Amino acid sequence: MDAEPRIWLTRPQTDESEIDEIREVLASGTLTQGPKVAALEAMVAELVGTTHAFATTSATTALHLSLVAAGIGPGDEVLVPDFTFPATANVVVQQGAVPVLVDIDLDTFAMSVDDLERHVTPRARAVMPVHPFGLPADMQPILAAAERHNLAVIEDAACALGATYHGRQTGSFGLAGCFSFHPRKSITTGEGGMITTSDDALAERIRLLRSHGGVREGGRFRFEAAGFNYRLSDILAAVGVAQMRKLDAFLAARRRVAGWYDRALEGVAGARRPIVLDGSAHTYQSYVVLLDESIDRDAVIAALRADGIETTLGTYALHDQPFFANAYGLRPGDRPNSHRAFTGSLALPLHGGMVEPDVDEVVAALRAAL
Ligand SMILES: *Cc1c(COP(=O)(O)O)cnc(C)c1O
């Protein structure tokens, strides 16, 4: 095994407040979904500005539950950006529907609306825009295309809790928004997720399907659907409550580190800095640079690792992965921008525990590696 890095890609930020919250739950005896889940849901709904929020075991189960509740099933097509974590498309496959992989714009890494128009068919029922690395996708043209083609919008906002687009929080634009509480995201519960929605009918379906399809009646349940158990434990929700109180501070710290990178990388040839669209606020779930095509990104990762600095690729091009290539007859490069981002993107260390000299050290090592 490699030695531990000196500068980690990511480190979750926790203190005594999470432990105090957990202690309360253990003392209460309610360890499944309970008051801490309700408190966490209320905090997220208030932040995002939706009338409902539903905690789940992950963003993946949040996305799956949203699709099921929206009635997506066999024969349906769902437009998904090709450059994303596979969970976004896997949940479509799990519903027996077809993920239609859409290329991205290289400047933002977000779904290209022009390519969406090229791939939309009469079978398309939904679109799942991703806010890549916490940068809000340009929602105006996506919402307009969704309206034109009568598509439900389910935002994969896994990286984007606290991101804003023209004054509105991500996760509030579509029929539903889905967040992740994995340790690399804005806040963490270890594993966990959340669905936000202001659609009352969808909310009812989600409430039913999240917990076995059962409706409580007297002291027992009446089972109305073949539901799931996607409930978050109150032990984990307690961690989330403590984390939510610190969200503003977490985001401020991440944006501060990103600002140091923006400055330190100015004029570094071969590494393009992330952009932020006018009217948007980025969470910097990751600080992802795009290396020039002539540069061997994996060699850069190895060189930085030898220097004690942990970095990784941005994320995956789905059409380049064996499952999607085989299932849908795709070849490497069929989504050229996504392919280019998959092979040329580099996520630099970014977490709230970093100080400016860490950033300078990363950039100096990167400059040497380039
Ligand atoms: C992290 C992530 C997911 C998966 O989140 P989990 O909570 O780990 O299930 C899905 N989509 C995107 C874009 C992500 O970054």
The ligand as a Tripos MOL2 file, in Angstrom:
@<TRIPOS>MOLECULE
LIG
   15    15     1     0     0
SMALL
NO_CHARGES

@<TRIPOS>ATOM
      1 C1        -21.8210   11.2310   -5.4440 C.3       1 LIG1
      2 C2        -22.7270   11.2380   -6.6130 C.ar      1 LIG1
      3 C3        -23.7950   10.3290   -6.7150 C.ar      1 LIG1
      4 C4        -24.0020    9.2020   -5.7510 C.3       1 LIG1
      5 O1        -24.2260    9.6280   -4.4340 O.3       1 LIG1
      6 P1        -24.3620    8.5340   -3.2850 P.3       1 LIG1
      7 O2        -24.9180    9.3020   -2.1150 O.co2     1 LIG1
      8 O3        -22.9840    8.0130   -3.0160 O.co2     1 LIG1
      9 O4        -25.2910    7.4810   -3.7470 O.co2     1 LIG1
     10 C5        -24.6560   10.4600   -7.7880 C.ar      1 LIG1
     11 N1        -24.4770   11.4030   -8.7320 N.ar      1 LIG1
     12 C6        -23.4520   12.2720   -8.6730 C.ar      1 LIG1
     13 C7        -23.3090   13.3100   -9.7370 C.3       1 LIG1
     14 C8        -22.5370   12.2040   -7.6150 C.ar      1 LIG1
     15 O5        -21.5050   13.0580   -7.6040 O.3       1 LIG1
@<TRIPOS>BOND
     1     1     2 1
     2     2     3 ar
     3     2    14 ar
     4     3     4 1
     5     3    10 ar
     6     4     5 1
     7     5     6 1
     8     6     7 2
     9     6     8 1
    10     6     9 1
    11    10    11 ar
    12    11    12 ar
    13    12    13 1
    14    12    14 ar
    15    14    15 1
@<TRIPOS>SUBSTRUCTURE
     1 LIG1         1 GROUP 0 **** ****
